[in-house]
């Protein structure tokens, strides 16, 4: 019997503002769509946090035995700078500035996106469609919305009529915004441009002569609006009505609000049963921003090459740090917090490794069945990874008791305990068993420290060729050096 038949999962639905029992549209099957990256720059740490949340959610559905179709798109056209309808497409702008073809930009940053997620041990989605690969579907949706009377064409561009839509529907149902208030706050913009109302959004934009990315349509040579792609791709692969739509909190308005309106206009009903939104990531209590230097790229966590970090950290330590916070909570990244997470991670890994040394007894003095259900209860409560981690450390306590012969488990309970620990640590949370430098491998630390001292001596003697050779050979072995004010540290990649 699959686990989903005996475990009751509750999901916080952004649409209702409440936790609801998850009931899939088709028993035993889950359809989940998550908004992917706009590939015009390197993926940032906030993106990684959002996608990691949905990676764990995907993993848990698989663990429960659901046949899960996880669709995560690549936005490679149509995302206008500053998320408004006027201006330059982000990818086209990047291509113009770097004198590249737009698809060169897309390829470069799509590869980077995949490499980063692979480093952090993400499962690939079931389908990863691109916006440019679904232009025909987007044009067909625009036609349907125009046929419904909820879109209008002006000078080759097509806009969604939000005010007309709101007469029979609720534009603001997801974000809780009131359209009258929105219109009042933007009334000074009325009459500027082609829109009837300031809140109307583009379904299709006519390309200006200098615009690089363009496709023929019944209205003009142009490109689709940003919101349209997700409606086209989610419904193509999951149907007009599917289970879950996810993304970052910043996408709730206007992106997801517009998606609901588009689907409602096309099909007459809301597209999704459960809307899920991951919260924001800050750095040292402040918003991340390249302009202020308050920023860390994912790779910099792994190399330590950032002034906000005292050393490098392994991908699983970074993953463990992120999952210590609930996906709907704000998470503040600090050097002190990830150092503490590193200690906790290696303590957990050491305990899991020690499970193999425990021998069964004739009796059990620990309540393994109750502990196991507590682990499930944590994940069943809206994928509460920090509570799950707390339960796993209760498992660590059990392991220490067993090692000290202060508790016993019979063969069946030991088998269940081992299987459950491994399932939640590795399969659900997606952690990898990485050995702690200085914790689990004193010999390696001693050898590397000897080489660091030889490198320092070579530099003091101005033998920079030898210094570089030691550094490069260590890098080739997966050992990264970082020179800092307090000396040279290292990490194993």
C-alpha positions as CSV (number, residue, x, y, z in Angstrom):
1,X,0.0,0.0,0.0
2,X,1.4,3.4,-1.0
3,X,2.2,5.8,1.9
4,X,-0.1,8.5,0.7
5,X,-3.1,6.2,1.6
6,X,-2.1,6.2,5.3
7,X,-0.5,9.7,5.6
8,X,-2.7,12.8,5.7
9,X,-0.8,15.7,4.1
10,X,-1.9,19.3,4.6
11,X,-0.7,22.2,2.4
12,X,-0.9,25.9,3.0
13,X,-3.0,27.3,0.1
14,X,-2.2,30.9,-0.7
15,X,-5.6,31.2,-2.3
16,X,-7.5,30.5,0.9
17,X,-4.9,31.5,3.4
18,X,-5.3,28.2,5.3
19,X,-3.8,24.8,5.5
20,X,-5.9,22.3,3.6
21,X,-5.9,18.5,3.3
22,X,-4.2,17.7,0.0
23,X,-6.6,15.8,-2.2
24,X,-5.2,15.3,-5.8
25,X,-7.5,15.6,-8.7
26,X,-6.6,12.1,-9.8
27,X,-5.9,9.6,-7.0
28,X,-2.3,8.6,-6.8
29,X,-1.2,11.3,-9.2
30,X,0.2,14.9,-8.6
31,X,0.6,17.6,-11.2
32,X,2.8,20.4,-10.0
33,X,4.0,23.5,-12.0
34,X,6.7,25.8,-10.6
35,X,7.8,29.1,-12.3
36,X,11.4,28.7,-13.3
37,X,14.2,31.3,-13.9
38,X,14.4,34.0,-16.5
39,X,17.8,33.1,-18.0
40,X,19.5,36.5,-18.5
41,X,21.9,36.3,-15.5
42,X,23.5,33.8,-13.1
43,X,20.9,32.2,-10.8
44,X,21.0,33.9,-7.4
45,X,20.8,32.4,-3.9
46,X,17.1,33.5,-3.4
47,X,16.2,31.5,-6.6
48,X,18.1,28.5,-5.2
49,X,16.2,28.7,-1.9
50,X,12.8,28.7,-3.8
51,X,13.7,25.9,-6.1
52,X,15.1,23.9,-3.2
53,X,11.8,24.2,-1.3
54,X,9.9,22.7,-4.3
55,X,12.6,20.1,-4.8
56,X,11.9,18.8,-1.3
57,X,8.2,19.0,-1.9
58,X,8.7,17.0,-5.1
59,X,10.8,14.5,-3.2
60,X,8.2,14.0,-0.5
61,X,5.5,13.4,-3.1
62,X,7.7,10.7,-4.6
63,X,8.4,9.2,-1.2
64,X,4.7,9.0,-0.4
65,X,4.3,7.0,-3.6
66,X,2.5,9.5,-5.8
67,X,3.2,9.4,-9.5
68,X,4.3,13.0,-9.9
69,X,4.6,15.2,-13.0
70,X,6.7,18.2,-12.0
71,X,6.9,20.9,-14.6
72,X,9.4,23.8,-14.2
73,X,9.8,26.2,-17.1
74,X,12.6,28.3,-18.5
75,X,11.7,31.9,-19.3
76,X,13.7,32.7,-22.4
77,X,11.6,35.5,-23.9
78,X,9.0,38.0,-22.9
79,X,10.1,39.0,-19.4
80,X,10.1,42.8,-19.6
81,X,12.6,44.8,-17.5
82,X,11.0,45.9,-14.2
83,X,8.1,43.5,-14.8
84,X,6.0,46.2,-16.6
85,X,4.5,46.1,-20.1
86,X,6.7,48.9,-21.5
87,X,10.4,48.6,-22.0
88,X,13.0,46.0,-23.1
89,X,12.9,42.2,-22.7
90,X,15.5,41.3,-20.1
91,X,17.2,38.7,-22.4
92,X,17.1,41.0,-25.5
93,X,18.7,43.8,-23.4
94,X,21.5,41.5,-22.2
95,X,22.1,40.3,-25.8
96,X,22.3,43.9,-27.0
97,X,24.7,45.0,-24.2
98,X,27.0,42.0,-24.7
99,X,26.6,41.9,-28.5
100,X,25.4,38.3,-28.5
101,X,22.5,36.4,-30.0
102,X,19.7,36.2,-27.5
103,X,19.9,32.4,-27.6
104,X,23.6,32.6,-26.7
105,X,22.5,34.5,-23.5
106,X,19.8,31.9,-22.9
107,X,22.2,29.0,-23.4
108,X,24.9,30.4,-21.1
109,X,22.6,31.0,-18.2
110,X,20.5,27.9,-18.6
111,X,23.7,25.9,-18.4
112,X,24.7,27.8,-15.3
113,X,21.2,27.2,-13.7
114,X,21.5,23.5,-14.3
115,X,25.0,23.3,-13.0
116,X,24.1,25.1,-9.8
117,X,21.1,22.9,-9.1
118,X,23.2,19.8,-9.8
119,X,25.8,21.0,-7.3
120,X,23.1,21.3,-4.6
121,X,21.7,17.8,-5.5
122,X,18.3,18.8,-7.0
123,X,16.2,16.2,-8.8
124,X,15.5,17.3,-12.4
125,X,11.8,18.1,-13.1
126,X,9.7,15.8,-15.2
127,X,9.4,18.4,-17.9
128,X,11.4,21.6,-18.4
129,X,9.7,23.5,-21.2
130,X,10.8,26.9,-22.6
131,X,8.8,29.9,-23.5
132,X,10.2,30.1,-27.0
133,X,9.3,26.5,-27.6
134,X,5.6,27.3,-27.0
135,X,4.9,30.5,-29.0
136,X,2.1,28.8,-31.0
137,X,0.3,27.7,-27.8
138,X,0.6,31.2,-26.5
139,X,-0.9,32.7,-29.6
140,X,-3.8,30.3,-29.5
141,X,-4.5,31.3,-25.9
142,X,-4.5,35.0,-26.9
143,X,-7.1,34.2,-29.6
144,X,-9.3,32.4,-27.0
145,X,-9.1,35.3,-24.6
146,X,-10.0,37.7,-27.4
147,X,-12.9,35.5,-28.4
148,X,-14.2,35.7,-24.8
149,X,-14.2,39.5,-25.1
150,X,-11.7,40.0,-22.3
151,X,-8.8,41.2,-24.5
152,X,-8.4,44.0,-27.1
153,X,-5.8,44.8,-29.7
154,X,-4.2,48.3,-30.2
155,X,-1.5,49.1,-32.7
156,X,-0.5,45.4,-33.0
157,X,-0.3,44.7,-29.3
158,X,-3.0,42.8,-27.3
159,X,-4.0,43.6,-23.7
160,X,-6.1,41.8,-21.1
161,X,-9.0,43.9,-20.0
162,X,-8.7,43.7,-16.2
163,X,-11.6,46.0,-15.4
164,X,-14.0,44.1,-17.7
165,X,-12.8,40.8,-16.3
166,X,-13.4,42.0,-12.7
167,X,-17.1,42.6,-13.4
168,X,-17.7,38.9,-13.3
169,X,-14.6,37.6,-11.6
170,X,-12.2,38.7,-8.8
171,X,-9.0,40.1,-10.0
172,X,-7.1,40.1,-6.7
173,X,-8.4,36.8,-5.5
174,X,-4.8,35.4,-4.8
175,X,-3.0,38.6,-3.7
176,X,-5.9,40.1,-1.7
177,X,-5.6,43.4,-3.7
178,X,-8.7,45.5,-4.5
179,X,-8.9,46.6,-8.1
180,X,-10.6,49.9,-7.2
181,X,-7.7,50.7,-4.9
182,X,-5.2,49.7,-7.6
183,X,-6.9,51.9,-10.2
184,X,-7.1,54.8,-7.8
185,X,-3.4,54.6,-7.1
186,X,-2.6,54.5,-10.8
187,X,-5.2,56.9,-12.2
188,X,-2.5,59.4,-13.2
189,X,-1.3,56.9,-15.7
190,X,-4.6,56.7,-17.6
191,X,-4.4,57.8,-21.2
192,X,-0.7,57.2,-21.4
193,X,0.0,54.5,-23.9
194,X,-2.4,52.0,-25.6
195,X,-4.0,50.5,-22.5
196,X,-7.6,51.2,-21.6
197,X,-6.7,50.9,-17.9
198,X,-3.4,51.1,-16.1
199,X,-3.9,47.6,-14.6
200,X,-4.4,45.9,-18.0
201,X,-1.5,43.7,-18.9
202,X,0.1,42.6,-22.2
203,X,-0.7,39.3,-23.8
204,X,1.2,40.1,-27.0
205,X,3.5,43.0,-27.7
206,X,4.3,44.4,-31.1
207,X,8.1,44.4,-31.6
208,X,9.8,47.7,-32.3
209,X,12.2,47.8,-35.2
210,X,15.2,47.4,-33.0
211,X,13.7,44.5,-31.0
212,X,15.7,41.3,-31.7
213,X,13.3,38.6,-30.5
214,X,10.1,38.5,-32.6
215,X,7.6,36.1,-34.0
216,X,4.7,36.5,-36.5
217,X,1.2,36.6,-35.1
218,X,-2.3,37.6,-36.4
219,X,-1.7,41.0,-34.7
220,X,2.0,41.9,-35.5
221,X,5.5,40.6,-35.5
222,X,6.1,40.6,-31.8
223,X,6.5,38.5,-28.7
224,X,4.3,37.2,-25.9
225,X,3.7,38.9,-22.6
226,X,5.5,37.4,-19.6
227,X,2.5,36.1,-17.8
228,X,1.2,34.2,-20.8
229,X,4.0,31.6,-21.1
230,X,3.2,29.9,-17.7
231,X,-0.5,29.6,-18.6
232,X,0.4,28.0,-21.9
233,X,3.0,25.5,-20.6
234,X,1.2,24.5,-17.4
235,X,-2.1,23.7,-19.1
236,X,-0.3,22.0,-22.0
237,X,1.4,19.5,-19.8
238,X,-0.9,19.3,-16.7
239,X,-4.3,20.1,-18.2
240,X,-6.7,23.1,-17.7
241,X,-7.1,22.1,-14.1
242,X,-4.2,20.8,-12.0
243,X,-3.1,20.3,-8.5
244,X,-0.3,22.7,-7.5
245,X,1.3,25.9,-8.8
246,X,4.3,27.2,-7.0
247,X,6.9,30.0,-7.1
248,X,8.5,32.7,-5.0
249,X,6.4,35.1,-2.9
250,X,7.3,37.9,-5.3
251,X,5.4,36.2,-8.1
252,X,2.1,36.2,-6.3
253,X,1.3,39.6,-7.8
254,X,1.1,40.4,-10.6
255,X,2.4,37.2,-12.3
256,X,0.2,34.5,-10.6
257,X,-2.8,36.8,-10.4
258,X,-2.6,37.3,-14.1
259,X,-2.3,33.6,-14.7
260,X,-5.5,33.0,-12.9
261,X,-7.3,35.7,-14.9
262,X,-5.9,34.2,-18.2
263,X,-7.0,30.7,-17.4
264,X,-10.4,31.9,-16.1
265,X,-10.9,33.8,-19.4
266,X,-10.0,30.7,-21.5
267,X,-11.7,27.9,-19.6
268,X,-14.2,29.5,-17.3
269,X,-12.6,28.1,-14.1
270,X,-9.6,28.6,-11.9
271,X,-6.6,26.5,-13.1
272,X,-5.1,25.4,-9.8
273,X,-6.3,23.8,-6.5
274,X,-3.3,24.7,-4.4
275,X,-1.1,27.8,-4.8
276,X,2.2,27.6,-2.9
277,X,4.7,30.4,-2.4
278,X,8.2,30.3,-0.9
279,X,9.4,33.2,1.1
280,X,12.4,35.5,0.7
281,X,16.1,35.2,1.6
282,X,18.0,38.0,3.1
283,X,21.7,38.5,3.9
284,X,22.8,39.8,7.3
285,X,19.3,41.1,7.9
286,X,19.2,43.1,4.7
287,X,17.9,42.6,1.1
288,X,20.4,41.0,-1.2
289,X,21.7,43.5,-3.8
290,X,24.7,43.4,-6.1
291,X,24.8,47.2,-6.1
292,X,25.5,47.4,-2.3
293,X,27.8,44.4,-2.1
294,X,25.3,42.6,0.2
295,X,25.1,39.6,-2.1
296,X,26.4,36.0,-2.3
297,X,26.3,33.9,-5.4
298,X,25.6,30.1,-4.9
299,X,29.1,29.2,-6.2
300,X,30.7,31.6,-3.7
301,X,29.3,29.5,-0.8
302,X,31.2,26.5,-2.2
303,X,34.5,28.4,-2.7
304,X,34.3,30.8,0.2
305,X,35.3,33.7,-2.1
306,X,33.0,36.3,-0.6
307,X,33.7,38.9,2.1
308,X,30.6,37.8,3.9
309,X,32.0,34.3,4.5
310,X,34.8,33.2,6.7
311,X,35.3,29.9,4.8
312,X,33.9,27.6,2.1
313,X,31.0,25.3,2.8
314,X,29.9,22.1,1.1
315,X,26.7,22.0,-1.0
316,X,25.0,19.7,1.6
317,X,25.8,22.1,4.4
318,X,24.3,24.9,2.5
319,X,21.3,22.8,1.7
320,X,20.9,21.8,5.3
321,X,21.1,25.4,6.4
322,X,18.3,26.4,4.0
323,X,16.1,23.5,5.1
324,X,16.4,24.5,8.7
325,X,13.8,27.2,8.0
326,X,10.2,26.5,6.8
327,X,9.7,27.4,3.1
328,X,7.1,30.0,4.0
329,X,9.4,31.8,6.6
330,X,11.9,34.5,5.9
331,X,15.5,33.1,6.0
332,X,18.4,35.3,6.9
333,X,21.8,34.1,5.7
334,X,24.7,35.0,7.9
335,X,28.2,33.5,8.3
336,X,27.5,32.6,11.9
337,X,24.2,30.8,11.0
338,X,25.8,28.6,8.3
339,X,28.8,27.8,10.6
340,X,26.3,26.6,13.2
341,X,24.4,24.6,10.5
342,X,27.7,23.0,9.4
343,X,28.2,21.6,13.0
344,X,24.7,20.3,13.1
345,X,25.0,18.7,9.6
346,X,28.2,16.8,10.4
347,X,26.7,15.7,13.8
348,X,23.8,14.3,11.9
349,X,26.0,12.6,9.3
350,X,28.2,11.1,12.0
351,X,25.2,9.6,13.7
352,X,23.7,8.2,10.5
353,X,27.1,6.6,9.7
354,X,27.1,5.1,13.1
355,X,23.8,3.2,12.5
356,X,25.8,0.5,10.8
357,X,27.7,-0.3,14.0
358,X,24.5,-0.9,16.1
359,X,23.6,-4.5,16.8
360,X,20.0,-5.7,17.4
361,X,18.9,-6.9,20.8
362,X,16.0,-9.2,21.8
363,X,13.9,-6.2,23.0
364,X,13.2,-2.6,22.2
365,X,13.3,0.2,24.8
366,X,12.7,3.0,22.3
367,X,9.4,4.0,20.7
368,X,10.5,3.8,17.1
369,X,6.9,3.6,15.6
370,X,6.0,6.8,17.5
371,X,9.2,8.6,16.4
372,X,8.7,7.5,12.8
373,X,5.2,8.9,12.7
374,X,6.5,12.2,14.2
375,X,8.8,12.5,11.2
376,X,5.8,12.0,8.9
377,X,3.7,14.4,10.9
378,X,6.3,17.1,10.4
379,X,6.3,16.8,6.6
380,X,2.6,16.3,6.5
381,X,2.2,19.7,8.2
382,X,2.9,21.8,5.1
383,X,6.3,20.2,4.4
384,X,7.7,21.5,7.7
385,X,11.4,20.7,7.2
386,X,12.7,22.3,10.4
387,X,10.4,20.2,12.6
388,X,11.5,17.1,10.6
389,X,15.1,18.0,11.3
390,X,14.3,18.3,15.0
391,X,12.9,14.8,14.8
392,X,16.0,13.6,13.0
393,X,18.1,14.9,15.9
394,X,15.8,13.0,18.2
395,X,16.9,10.1,16.1
396,X,20.6,11.1,16.7
397,X,19.9,11.0,20.5
398,X,18.5,7.5,20.0
399,X,21.7,6.5,18.2
400,X,23.9,7.8,21.0
401,X,21.8,5.9,23.6
402,X,22.1,2.7,21.5
403,X,25.9,3.2,21.2
404,X,26.2,3.6,24.9
405,X,24.1,0.6,25.6
406,X,21.6,2.8,27.4
407,X,18.8,1.6,25.0
408,X,18.1,-1.4,22.8
409,X,16.2,-2.2,19.6
410,X,15.1,-5.5,18.3
411,X,16.0,-6.5,14.8
412,X,12.7,-5.3,13.2
413,X,12.8,-1.9,15.0
414,X,16.4,-1.4,14.1
415,X,15.6,-2.1,10.5
416,X,12.7,0.4,10.5
417,X,14.8,3.0,12.4
418,X,17.7,2.8,9.9
419,X,15.4,2.8,6.9
420,X,13.4,5.8,8.1
421,X,16.6,7.9,9.0
422,X,18.1,7.2,5.6
423,X,14.8,7.9,3.8
424,X,14.3,11.3,5.4
425,X,17.9,12.4,5.4
426,X,18.9,11.4,1.9
427,X,15.7,10.8,-0.1
428,X,13.4,13.6,1.2
429,X,15.8,16.3,2.4
430,X,18.2,15.5,-0.4
431,X,21.4,15.7,1.7
432,X,24.6,13.8,0.8
433,X,26.9,12.2,3.3
434,X,30.0,14.5,3.1
435,X,32.8,13.9,5.5
436,X,33.6,16.9,7.8
437,X,37.1,18.2,7.5
438,X,38.5,18.4,11.0
439,X,35.6,16.3,12.3
440,X,35.9,12.9,10.5
441,X,39.2,13.0,8.7
442,X,42.1,14.2,10.8
443,X,44.7,12.6,8.6
444,X,43.5,14.4,5.5
445,X,43.5,17.7,7.4
446,X,47.1,17.1,8.5
447,X,48.3,16.4,5.0
448,X,46.6,19.4,3.5
449,X,47.8,21.6,6.3
450,X,51.4,20.4,5.6
451,X,50.9,21.4,1.9
452,X,49.5,24.8,2.9
453,X,52.6,25.4,5.0
454,X,54.9,24.3,2.1
455,X,52.9,26.7,-0.1
456,X,53.4,29.6,2.4
457,X,57.1,28.8,2.5
458,X,57.3,28.8,-1.3
459,X,55.6,32.2,-1.4
460,X,57.9,33.6,1.2
461,X,60.8,32.5,-0.9
462,X,59.1,34.1,-4.0
463,X,58.8,30.7,-5.6
464,X,55.4,31.5,-7.0
465,X,55.5,28.7,-9.6
466,X,55.7,26.1,-6.7
467,X,53.0,28.0,-4.8
468,X,50.6,27.9,-7.8
469,X,51.5,24.3,-8.5
470,X,50.5,23.2,-5.0
471,X,47.2,25.2,-5.2
472,X,46.3,23.9,-8.6
473,X,47.0,20.3,-7.8
474,X,44.9,20.5,-4.7
475,X,42.0,22.1,-6.8
476,X,42.4,19.1,-9.2
477,X,41.8,16.8,-6.2
478,X,38.7,18.8,-5.2
479,X,40.4,20.7,-2.3
480,X,39.8,24.5,-2.5
481,X,42.1,26.9,-0.7
482,X,41.0,30.3,0.6
483,X,43.6,32.9,1.6
484,X,42.2,35.2,4.3
485,X,43.4,37.7,7.0
486,X,43.8,34.8,9.5
487,X,45.6,32.5,7.2
488,X,44.7,29.9,4.6
489,X,41.7,27.6,5.1
490,X,40.4,24.8,2.8
491,X,37.3,22.9,2.0
492,X,36.6,19.7,0.0
493,X,34.3,20.1,-2.9
